[in-house]
Amino acid sequence: MTRLIVAVILSVQMATVSAADPNPQLVRGIELGLNRYGLKADVSQFATKTVVRLHFALHGTEGWIDTRDELKAILRNPVYK
C-alpha cells in the first residue's frame, strides 16, 4: 500500500514538474543507497525518470543480489537531463 501511494505521488509530481530537477534530498538518499550495494553514480545528473527507477529499486522487496543487478542495469542506461 505504501509503495502504491509513493508511486502515485511521484507520478503526479513528474507530470506537473517534468522539467524540474529531482529533489536534492532524494538524490543524496539514492547515492547513499547505491553505496550500500557497492555502486557509485552522480545521481544529480540523471533525469527524474531514472531517479525514480533507482528509488523504487532500492526500496523494493527483492533480495540483495537481485536488487544490485537491477540497479546495475538501470545505471548502464540512465536517462540524463
Backbone as ProteinMPNN parsed JSONL, in Angstrom:
{"seq_chain_A": "MTRLIVAVILSVQMATVSAADPNPQLVRGIELGLNRYGLKADVSQFATKTVVRLHFALHGTEGWIDTRDELKAILRNPVYK", "coords_chain_A": {"N_chain_A": [[0.82, -1.183, 0.0], [1.929, 1.239, 0.793], [3.908, 1.594, -1.147], [2.326, 1.951, -3.39], [1.085, 4.39, -2.83], [3.33, 6.061, -2.781], [4.152, 5.742, -5.426], [2.009, 6.911, -6.802], [2.152, 9.558, -5.874], [4.733, 10.284, -6.791], [4.366, 9.997, -9.57], [2.435, 11.934, -10.062], [3.856, 14.218, -9.355], [5.871, 14.092, -11.268], [4.39, 14.515, -13.568], [3.49, 17.111, -13.22], [5.76, 18.697, -12.812], [7.733, 18.065, -14.795], [10.004, 19.093, -15.987], [11.574, 19.905, -13.936], [14.339, 19.518, -11.648], [15.279, 16.529, -9.831], [14.508, 16.131, -6.328], [16.955, 17.317, -4.082], [17.452, 16.007, -1.628], [16.371, 13.49, -2.092], [18.038, 12.642, -4.155], [20.524, 12.533, -2.788], [19.911, 10.557, -0.897], [19.548, 8.354, -2.572], [22.111, 8.102, -3.627], [23.491, 7.367, -1.305], [22.189, 4.946, -0.803], [23.008, 3.486, -3.058], [25.687, 3.217, -2.437], [25.59, 1.274, -0.427], [25.312, -0.976, -1.919], [27.667, -1.174, -3.166], [27.99, 0.493, -5.333], [28.503, 3.416, -7.355], [27.425, 6.618, -8.379], [26.765, 9.733, -10.001], [24.028, 10.896, -9.19], [22.671, 13.258, -9.403], [22.904, 14.112, -11.994], [21.118, 12.693, -13.452], [17.972, 12.225, -15.151], [14.644, 12.801, -13.907], [13.098, 10.529, -14.318], [14.946, 8.369, -14.296], [15.934, 8.643, -11.699], [13.664, 8.06, -10.19], [13.265, 5.371, -10.921], [15.588, 4.232, -9.797], [15.1, 4.792, -7.108], [12.799, 3.222, -6.56], [13.87, 0.69, -7.044], [15.768, 0.511, -5.003], [14.124, 0.464, -2.772], [12.609, -1.779, -2.974], [11.307, -5.157, -2.628], [12.96, -7.181, -3.29], [15.722, -9.513, -3.119], [19.16, -8.984, -1.978], [21.084, -9.508, -4.039], [19.485, -9.568, -6.386], [18.456, -6.968, -6.295], [20.811, -5.46, -6.53], [21.62, -6.252, -9.097], [19.493, -5.187, -10.594], [19.835, -2.443, -10.077], [22.358, -2.053, -11.257], [21.666, -2.534, -13.923], [19.952, -0.388, -14.436], [21.744, 1.723, -14.095], [23.445, 1.293, -16.209], [22.19, 2.259, -18.467], [21.25, 5.065, -18.104], [18.886, 7.825, -18.12], [19.687, 11.02, -18.972], [19.544, 14.478, -17.88]], "CA_chain_A": [[0.0, 0.0, 0.0], [2.813, 2.391, 0.871], [4.555, 1.757, -2.451], [1.316, 2.484, -4.289], [0.934, 5.813, -2.515], [4.552, 6.731, -3.232], [4.122, 5.742, -6.886], [1.036, 7.912, -7.239], [2.703, 10.881, -5.575], [5.836, 10.549, -7.707], [3.875, 10.171, -10.935], [1.778, 13.242, -10.122], [4.917, 15.22, -9.353], [6.552, 14.042, -12.556], [3.502, 15.096, -14.57], [3.338, 18.551, -13.016], [7.048, 19.382, -12.882], [8.609, 17.143, -15.506], [11.255, 19.751, -16.344], [12.318, 20.237, -12.721], [15.326, 18.551, -11.176], [14.843, 15.739, -8.674], [14.758, 16.689, -5.004], [18.333, 17.039, -3.652], [17.47, 15.01, -0.549], [16.134, 12.194, -2.733], [19.271, 12.32, -4.87], [21.532, 12.132, -1.787], [19.485, 9.279, -0.341], [19.812, 7.305, -3.556], [23.565, 7.909, -3.671], [23.853, 6.59, -0.114], [21.68, 3.599, -1.026], [23.886, 2.83, -4.023], [26.908, 2.864, -1.704], [25.362, 0.011, 0.294], [25.421, -2.057, -2.89], [28.99, -1.078, -3.781], [27.858, 1.217, -6.599], [28.631, 4.868, -7.248], [26.947, 7.373, -9.533], [26.361, 11.108, -9.736], [22.589, 10.822, -9.433], [22.165, 14.597, -9.713], [22.954, 14.287, -13.445], [20.091, 11.862, -14.078], [16.617, 12.745, -15.282], [13.729, 12.347, -12.853], [12.678, 9.159, -14.649], [15.976, 7.448, -13.811], [15.983, 8.764, -10.241], [12.513, 7.318, -9.668], [13.547, 3.934, -11.085], [16.57, 3.862, -8.783], [14.432, 4.848, -5.8], [11.95, 2.039, -6.397], [14.727, -0.495, -6.957], [16.379, 0.498, -3.672], [13.126, 0.226, -1.737], [11.803, -2.936, -3.34], [11.328, -6.311, -1.722], [13.854, -8.198, -3.838], [16.916, -9.807, -2.336], [20.319, -8.115, -2.191], [21.686, -9.763, -5.352], [18.545, -9.122, -7.422], [18.405, -5.508, -6.246], [22.067, -4.945, -7.089], [21.56, -6.471, -10.54], [18.556, -4.213, -11.153], [20.486, -1.133, -10.006], [23.395, -2.024, -12.283], [21.002, -2.429, -15.222], [19.472, 0.996, -14.562], [22.904, 2.604, -14.223], [24.086, 1.08, -17.522], [21.497, 3.062, -19.477], [20.434, 6.109, -17.451], [18.42, 8.965, -18.906], [20.256, 12.236, -18.405], [18.742, 15.704, -18.023]], "C_chain_A": [[0.868, 1.253, 0.0], [3.479, 2.651, -0.477], [3.584, 2.343, -3.464], [1.144, 3.982, -4.075], [2.146, 6.594, -3.014], [4.562, 6.81, -4.757], [3.162, 6.793, -7.424], [1.585, 9.32, -7.018], [3.819, 11.231, -6.548], [5.35, 10.763, -9.137], [3.153, 11.506, -11.095], [2.828, 14.346, -10.16], [5.634, 15.25, -10.696], [5.695, 14.698, -13.635], [3.432, 16.616, -14.438], [4.642, 19.316, -13.147], [8.069, 18.517, -13.611], [9.946, 17.777, -15.872], [12.121, 20.05, -15.123], [13.307, 19.128, -12.371], [14.75, 17.747, -10.021], [15.234, 16.428, -7.369], [16.183, 16.335, -4.56], [18.424, 16.008, -2.524], [17.255, 13.611, -1.11], [17.389, 11.734, -3.455], [20.336, 11.824, -3.898], [21.188, 10.779, -1.179], [19.755, 8.123, -1.291], [21.304, 7.042, -3.66], [24.047, 7.101, -2.473], [23.384, 5.141, -0.256], [22.541, 2.828, -2.009], [25.192, 2.399, -3.368], [26.765, 1.534, -0.974], [25.485, -1.196, -0.622], [26.751, -2.009, -3.635], [28.971, -0.361, -5.121], [27.992, 2.715, -6.357], [28.114, 5.494, -8.531], [26.617, 8.786, -9.085], [24.887, 11.215, -10.122], [22.018, 12.191, -9.798], [22.163, 14.874, -11.216], [21.838, 13.545, -14.172], [18.762, 12.598, -14.157], [15.748, 12.142, -14.18], [13.306, 10.906, -13.08], [13.673, 8.124, -14.109], [16.058, 7.471, -12.294], [14.844, 7.971, -9.615], [12.736, 5.816, -9.789], [14.547, 3.439, -10.042], [15.94, 3.815, -7.393], [13.59, 3.587, -5.571], [12.777, 0.75, -6.309], [15.335, -0.61, -5.561], [15.384, 0.138, -2.576], [12.189, -0.929, -2.065], [11.96, -4.065, -2.342], [12.215, -7.443, -2.234], [15.036, -8.434, -2.905], [18.075, -8.913, -2.738], [20.889, -8.284, -3.59], [20.777, -9.266, -6.472], [18.453, -7.598, -7.458], [19.655, -4.907, -6.858], [22.089, -5.116, -8.605], [20.634, -5.46, -11.218], [19.168, -2.811, -11.158], [21.565, -0.997, -11.082], [22.789, -1.866, -13.671], [20.504, -1.005, -15.461], [20.652, 1.935, -14.81], [23.644, 2.422, -15.553], [23.483, 1.982, -18.591], [20.632, 4.15, -18.834], [19.971, 7.158, -18.467], [18.964, 10.203, -18.206], [19.332, 13.422, -18.645], [18.931, 16.297, -19.392]], "O_chain_A": [[0.577, 2.215, -0.71], [3.601, 3.801, -0.9], [3.979, 3.148, -4.308], [1.068, 4.748, -5.035], [2.0, 7.666, -3.601], [4.941, 7.837, -5.32], [3.473, 7.485, -8.393], [1.483, 10.172, -7.9], [3.858, 12.343, -7.076], [5.873, 11.625, -9.842], [3.248, 12.14, -12.145], [2.694, 15.305, -10.921], [5.967, 16.323, -11.2], [6.224, 15.367, -14.522], [3.326, 17.324, -15.44], [4.631, 20.477, -13.555], [9.156, 18.268, -13.09], [10.932, 17.061, -16.049], [13.288, 20.413, -15.271], [13.133, 17.968, -12.745], [13.852, 18.209, -9.317], [16.181, 17.213, -7.328], [16.581, 15.174, -4.65], [19.373, 15.224, -2.475], [17.884, 12.655, -0.658], [17.761, 10.564, -3.375], [20.981, 10.807, -4.152], [22.071, 9.947, -0.969], [20.145, 7.038, -0.862], [21.724, 5.89, -3.768], [24.917, 6.242, -2.613], [24.099, 4.215, 0.128], [22.783, 1.637, -1.815], [25.741, 1.347, -3.698], [27.716, 0.755, -0.91], [25.732, -2.31, -0.159], [26.94, -2.722, -4.621], [29.847, -0.586, -5.956], [27.64, 3.218, -5.291], [28.334, 4.976, -9.626], [26.237, 9.012, -7.936], [24.554, 11.582, -11.249], [20.974, 12.263, -10.446], [21.477, 15.792, -11.663], [21.635, 13.742, -15.37], [18.466, 13.473, -13.343], [16.082, 11.109, -13.6], [13.17, 10.143, -12.124], [13.267, 7.118, -13.528], [16.233, 6.425, -11.668], [15.044, 7.283, -8.613], [12.43, 5.067, -8.861], [14.378, 2.361, -9.473], [16.214, 2.911, -6.605], [13.666, 2.967, -4.511], [12.415, -0.172, -5.578], [15.408, -1.704, -5.002], [15.768, -0.437, -1.558], [11.104, -1.039, -1.494], [12.661, -3.935, -1.338], [12.217, -8.537, -1.671], [15.303, -7.633, -2.009], [17.988, -8.172, -3.718], [21.153, -7.289, -4.266], [21.245, -8.613, -7.405], [18.38, -7.006, -8.535], [19.571, -3.947, -7.624], [22.532, -4.218, -9.322], [20.952, -4.939, -12.287], [19.033, -2.078, -12.138], [21.674, 0.04, -11.735], [23.333, -1.145, -14.507], [20.624, -0.481, -16.568], [20.565, 2.838, -15.643], [24.388, 3.308, -15.972], [24.177, 2.418, -19.51], [19.413, 4.152, -19.004], [20.581, 7.346, -19.52], [18.737, 10.413, -17.014], [18.451, 13.375, -19.504], [18.34, 17.331, -19.704]]}, "name": "protein", "num_of_chains": 1, "seq": "MTRLIVAVILSVQMATVSAADPNPQLVRGIELGLNRYGLKADVSQFATKTVVRLHFALHGTEGWIDTRDELKAILRNPVYK"}
